[in-house]
Amino acid sequence: MLVYRDALHRHQATLNRLNVFPVPDGDTGTNMLLTLEAVCRELAEHPGGNGAGGAPGSIADVCGAIAHGSLMGARGNSGVILCQVLRGISTTFTPLAAAGGPDFALALESGSRAARQAVLRPTEGTILTVAALAAGAAAAAVDTHADLVGVLDAARDAGVEALWSTPSLLPVLAEAGVVDAGGAGLVLFYDALCNVADGRPMPDELELPDEVARLVAVGPPPTVAAAPIAHSRAEGPSPRYEVMYFLSAKDELVPAFKDVWAGLGDSIVVVGGDGLWNCHIHTDDVGAAIEAALDAGRPREIRVTDLAEQVEEERWVRQAVASRPVVPPPSPDEVPLTAVVAVGNGEGIRRIFYSLGAKHLVAGGQSMNPSTRDILEVIESTPAQQVVVLPNNSNIIPVARQAAEIATKAVFVVPTRGVQEGFAALLEYDPSSSGEDNARLMEEAAHRVVAGEVTRAVRATSCAVGQVAVGDFIGLSRAGIESVGKGLADATIGLLAVLLGPGHEIVTLVQGEGSTAADTRRVTEWIRAVHPEITVELHHGGQPLYPYLVSIE
């Protein structure tokens, strides 16, 4: 496992660049690596494991640690499928004292079968195909009386051949000119097995077709933010969100749960057993995907990811976590009755939250959603006995509520859907008032805000305001697309023209990555010319993907 983990770490960026399903979200290598890191931690902490340099335990002990670690640490579709491959292999080896070629062939077949059974609608041309053909080649090698190394060689060679064939089985791969990222990550597993069994070195580069290797060597094309454009499944675009959580439920209730999910999305993987399940789906209906769990049992550690925005926000969140300033704890006489925990993305936005009184911040946003554990840890770290949480994103609201339910102190979630609402809510924050009173007034303030944002379209589409081409700037309100423009300033002015109305007094523009001084000047001059009664406030947020966030009060 350590050899495989290190290989995934070394090739993580290449695997991310290969990923194109369902959109260029760039996370396959990351998710597989995080899954293996969880396995290695479990091996290190397990009494019988040898991950920390201790004596090896029995095969049963090691297999148990691999199975549990992969289940609890699986991330994303690729990580969950890899988890099931490892769990299937572990099941085969658990009763054995030693393993040879035939045992490995059976284990690879068990892993392939377990992975395929976990996916509600298996798709060929993916990691499932690579696993199946590698297992089949291993079994055929056993029939020719090959030894252990021969069996593993056969599995590895067949895995590479299957990987190279994935574009012929999955049109989206052929269109993008790549092979399946998850399958490429699984081939590294076979390389690791050969390394351990025969001492051969791990590959310096992934074994890819020449044209694919050239493509990923230069990196992905410039990222364009996906707009939350409504679409029907019949029109073809893939679901927008990835939802994952652990589900504590009786095994007999899980088939009915899967049936409900079957109507909500695709890329459905449900793995586990004995009352604990790791669940993954791509869907447009986040709420329904979470509510389905309540009929079967209790969900926890809910994670929601906007697939179209993951690359840029993952970069920001990792930078933000690494550079997070250390805030000294307040002295006892400074401890407020109620503290505020806010989620934000962008160093400027974090500074604004801090200046408005939110001293406890969670790095995260539309794609890199914080987990229940992330929010809970910040809640529990606050010295106040009452806490108000500002999720500042509709995807994070259910996670914040989950954290509130299991916190040891009184927690009130104000369902802010964006940082604009979070800013407005904090204007009503009173540290000396109760959490309940603060939450009520802050929610009322958030509802008074008219919020909008400007981003770029990742797909061509049509809407009420006209045709949208890839790369166009679009202005969005809570109701949908309000403006389209080739230039950033044009789309922003079009959005404001729709949103501004009688009684509005203040427009706040939060400038993010992609905005320029020239664009900002054009927008502010338009406001002063058309709405001279309105005050304009400018803030530098530094948020990715959205050059402008708009707040109107």
N, C-alpha and C positions, 0 to 999 in steps of 0.2 A: 504493500500500500504506500509506503514511503517513496519508493521508486516511481510509482505511478503519479503520486501527488507532485513530486518534483518535476516530472515531465509535463504535467498539465500547467504548472507554474511557468515553465520555460516557454511553452508554446501557447500560453493563454491569449496573447494578443492576436496571433494568427488565427486561432479558432474563433475569436470574436469577429475578425474581419470576414471569415467565411459565412457567418450566420446571416441568413436572409429570410427566415421564416418565423412569423408571417410578414414582418417588416424588418428593415435593417436595425435591429435593436442591440446588436453587438454584445450579447451577454452569454453565449453558450460556453465559451472557455471559462469565463468567470464563474458561472453556476456549477460547472463540473468541478472546478478547482475548490470552490467553497464546500461542496459535498464531500470531496476527499479529505479536505482539512478537518471536517467534523469527524470522519472515520478515524483519522490519525490521532485526533485528540482523545477519542474514545479508547483507542488502543493504548495510548499513553497512560490514561487514568485507570484503565481496567486492571484489577489485581493480577490477572494472568497475562496481560499484554506485555509487549516488549518495546513499545514505542518510546519509552523514556530510558531505555538501556537496561531494563531489568531482564530477568530470565524469562524465556518464552513460556507461555502457558500451554494448555492442551489445545488441540485443534478446535474443540467445542468452545472453549473460552474465547479464542481469537475470532472464530466465526460469529459468536454471539455479539462481540464488540463491533465487528464490521456491520452486522445486520442492524444493530440498534443505532450505531453512529450514523450510518447512511440514511436511515429513516428520519432521524431527528434533524439531520443537517442538510437534507436535500433542498436544493434551490432551483426553481425554474423547471420547465418541461424536461430539458436534457438532464438536469440533476436528479429529478424524480425517476426517470427511466433508468439512469445509471444506478440509482439506489436499488431498483428492483432487480437489475442484472446481478449486482453484488449480493443481494439477499438470496436470490435463487442459487447462486454458486455456494454461498455459505450453508444453505440448507443441505446441499449434497455432501459437503465435507464434514458437517457437524458430528456424525456418528463414527467417523473414521479416525484411525490412529496414524495412518500414513496414506499418501495418495500417489498414484501412478498415472500413466497415460489414459487408460480407460476411465478412471475417476474424473480426470480433468475434462474429458469429452462429455461425460454425463453432466458435470457441473456447468459447462458452457451451455449445454442444451437446456438445463434447468433454468439458468439465468435468462436465456433468450425467451423461453416459454413464459417465465414469470413477467418479464417486461412486456411482452405482447398481450398477455391477459390483463395487465393493469391499464392498458390504453383502450378507451371505449371504442374508438374508431381508428384502428391501426392504419398507418399510411406507409406504403412502400417508398423506397428511396430515402429512408431516414436511418437513424441508429438501429431501428428494429431490423431492417434488412441486413445491415452489417453483422449484427449479433446472430441472426438466423443462419446466414451463409457461413460464417466462421464456425459456428457450432456444427453445422452439417459437414464441413471439411474435417473437423476434428474427429467426428464419428467415423468418417470414411478412412481416415488414417489409422484408426484403431483396427478396422477390418483388414488392413494390410499388415498388421502386427508391428506398427511403428512404436518406438519407445516414447517416453514423455516428451523429450525435445522434439521429436518428429511430429507428435500430435500438436504441440504448441506452434511449431513452424507452419503446419498446415492451416491452423486456425488464423494465424497472423497473415499469411499470404492470401487466404481467401477473404479475410477482412479488407485488405488493401484493394483487391479486385472488386469486391462489393462496393467499397467506397467510391472507386472510380466510375462505377456504373450508376451511381445515384442520380446524376442529371438525366439519364435516359428514362428514369422511373418517376421523377418529380419535375414537372415543367418549370416550376418557379426557380429551381436550381439551374436548369439549362438556360433560362432567360437571363439569369444573373451571371452565368459563366463560372459557377463554383460547384464544389461538391458539398455534401451534407456535413455541417460542422459537428454535430453530435457523433456521427459515424467516425469522423476523423479523430475525435477525442477518444472513442472506444478503441480504435486501432492502437493508440498509445498504450492502452491497457494490455493488449496482446504483446506489444514490444516489451513492456515491463515484465510480463510473465517469462518471456524468452531471456531477458536479462538475468532474472533471478535463477532460472533453471540452468542456463548455459553460460552465463557470464558475458554474453555479448554486449557491446556498448549500446546505450540508447541513442536513437538517431538525433543528429544535430538539427535536421530539418524534417518537417512532416513530408511523407512520401505522397506527393500530389502530382497530377498532370501538369506538364510544363506551363500551359496557358493559365491554369489556376494559380500555380506558384508565382507567376509573374504578376498576376492581378493582386494577390494578397500581400506581395512584397512591397507594393507602393501604397498600400493602405486603402481605406474605404473612401468613397466620394464624399464631398462636403455634406455634413448632416443638415437636413432641413426639417424643421419642426412639423409634426403632424397636427392639423387642426381637428378639433372635436366635431367633425362633420357627421351628421346623422346619415345612416345608410341602412338599407335592408339587406338581409343575408342573400337574397336573390340577386342583388346587384354585384356581388362578388367580393368586395373588400373584406379583409379578415377582421375578426373582432379586435377591439381597441385595447382591452385590458387583460392582464394576467392576474388571476386571483389564486392565492395559496393559503392554506391553513391546516393545522392539525385538527382532527375531528375525533373526539372521544365518543364512541357509539358502539352499541352491540353489533356484532358481525352480521347478524341476520337482518339488520335494518339498512345495511349499506347498499344492497342491490336496488332497493327502492330509491335511495338517495342518488345513485348513479342514473336511474331513469329520469329523475327530475333534471339533473345536470345535462342529460342528453339533449334536452330541448333548449338549453341556455347558451351553448357555445360549442367549441371544439378543442382539440389538443387536451382532452380530458384524461387525466391519469389519477387513479386512486389506489394507493398501495398501503400495505400494512396488515393488521390482523390482531386478534386478541384484544379488541377494544380500542386500539389506537390506529388512526389512519392519516396518511399524508395526502392531501387532496390538491389538485392543480387543474385549472381550466382557463382557457382564453374566451372571453365573453364581452358583450357590450352592456350587460346588465349586472353591475357589481352587487347591487343590493339583493337581487334575487339569488345570486350565487352564494351569498353569505346566509341569507334567510333559509335556504334549503337545508343547511346544516342543523338549524334549530329544530326541525322536525325529526331528525335522526339522533341528535345528541348535543354535544357542546363544542363549538369551535373555539380555538385559541391560537394565538400568535398569527393573526390574520395579516397577510401582506397583499397589497394591491399595487400593481405596476402598470403604468401607461407605456405600452410596448413601443409606441412611436417616438417617445421622448427620452429613452433610457440612456443613450450614449452621452449626450451633453450633460444631463443632470448627474449621471454617475460620476463623471469627471469632477463636477463641482462639489458634490457631496464628499467625495474622498478628500479633495483639497480642503474643504471646510472642516472636516473632522480632524485632519492632520494639523490644521493651524488654529484650532479652536482656542480662544483665550481662556486662561484660568481665572475664574472670578473668585476672589477670596470670600470665605463664608462671613456673613454679617455677625456683628457682635450681638449678644443676647438681647440688648435693648433695641436693636434694629429689626428684629424678626417681625415681619408683618403677620397680621391675622390671616390674610389670604395672599397667596402668591400666584403668579401667572406663568404657565409653561406654554411656549409658542413654538410652532414648527415653521421653519423658513429656509429659503434657498437663495443665496446671494449675500456677499459680505456686507454690502450696503443695507440690504433689508434687515440683516441681523442687527446692525447698528441702530436702525430706526426702531426696531422692536425693543432693544435695550434702553434706548432713550425714552421710550414711552412707558417703561416700567416693567417690561417682561424680562426679568433677570435670568430666567432659566430657559434655554433654547435647545431645540432638537434639530439637528441638521437633517434635511429631507425635503422632498418636493413631489412633483407629479409622478416621476418615475421611481426614484429611489425612496420609496415610502418607508418611513421608520416602522419597525415592528412594534407589537404590543410591548415586548420587553424593553425596547429602546425608550418608549414614552414612559413606561412604568418606572424605569430606573431614575429618570429625571424627576418624576413626581415624588418618588420616595426620598430623593436626595435634597429636596427643598426643606428648609427648616420650618416652614409654615405648616400648620395642621389642616388648613383648607387650601385647595388648589383649583384654579380655573385653567382649563386647557383650551388653547386656540389651535385647532388642526390646520386651518388655512388652506384646506384642499378637501374637496368632497370625497376623494378616495380614502383620506386618512380619518375621516369622522368615525367610521365603524371601529377602526383600530383604537382610536382614542377612547371611545366608549367602552371597549373591551378592557383597556387598561384601568379605566375608572372603576369598573366593577370589582376588580381584584386588588385595588390599592388598599393600603391599611389606613388611609386618611380620607376625609371627605373630598371628593373630586367632582367638579361640575364641568361638563363639556359644552362650550358654546360652538354651535355648528357653523363656524366660518368656512366659506367655500373658497376664499382667496385671501392673499395678504392684505388686499385693500380693505376687506371687511375686518381683518384682524387689527389693522391700524385704527379704524374707526371705533372698534370695540374697546381698545385700550384707552381711548379718550375718556371713557366712563369708569375706568378702573380706580378703585379706592382701596389701598392696602389695609386700611383699618376697618373696612366693612366685611361682612360675612361673605363666604363664597356664594351662597344662594343669592344674596342681593346683588353682588357683583355680576354674576352670570345673567341675571334677569336684565339688568340695565345694559350690559355689554351686548347681549343678543339683540335688544331693541335698537341699539346704535348700529350694529352690523346690518340689520335689515333696512336701515334708512339709506345705506350707501348704494349708489348705482355704479356697478363695476363693469369694466371691460378690459380687453387685452388685445394686443396686436402680435401676430406671429406669421409664419410662412406655411403655405400648404405643401403637404408631402404627396398628395394625390390630386389628379384632375377630377373635377366634379362640377355639378351644376347646382345652383341654389336660387333662392328667391331674388337675389340681387344680381344674378348673372352667372356666367361661366367662370370657373376657377381653374387656372393652370398650375402645374407643379412649379413651385417657387414664387407664386404670387403672394403678396402681403394681404392678409385678411384681418379685419376687425371683428372681434367676437364680443357678444354680450352673453348674459345668462340664457338668452333665448336662442342663440345660434349665430350664424354669420350675418353681420350687418353691413359690411363694406368689403370691397375687393379693389386692389390697386397694384400696379407694377412697382410703385415706389412706396417706401415706408411712410413718408409724410402723407401721401394721398390716402392710404388706407386708414391712417390714424385720424385725419380730418374727417373722412367719411363716417367713421365710427362715432366721433364726437357730434357730428351733425345729427345723427339719429338719437343719441342718448341725451343730449342737452335739451332742457325744457324749462318752462316757467318755474320760478322758485329756486332754481339752482344757483348757488353762490360761489362754490369753490370747486375747481378742477385740480386734482393732483396727478401729475405725471411721474411715474417711477421709471427711470431710465435703466434699461438692461443692456446686455451684450447685443451689439448690432445697431444700436441707436447712435446717431452722430449729432454734433452741435448744429449742423445745418438743418437736419430734419427737425430737431427740437425747436429751432428758431422759426421754421415755417409753421409748425403747429401752434406755437404760442402767439405768433403774429396773427394767425387766422382767428384764434379765440378772441384776441383783443379787438380785432376789426369787426367781427360778427357779434360777439357777446361782450361788449366793453364793461358790462356790469359784473362780470365774473372775475374772481381772483384766481390766478394761476400759481400753483406751488410745484416746484421741481425737486425731486430727490434722486440720488444715484443709488439704485438698488443692486446693480451688477448681476441680476438674475439671468440665467441662460434661457435661450429659446424665445423669450418674449421681450423684444426691444422696448416695448412700452406696456406698463400696467396703468390703467386709468381708474381713478376714483372720483366720483362726482357727489357732492353733498349740497 
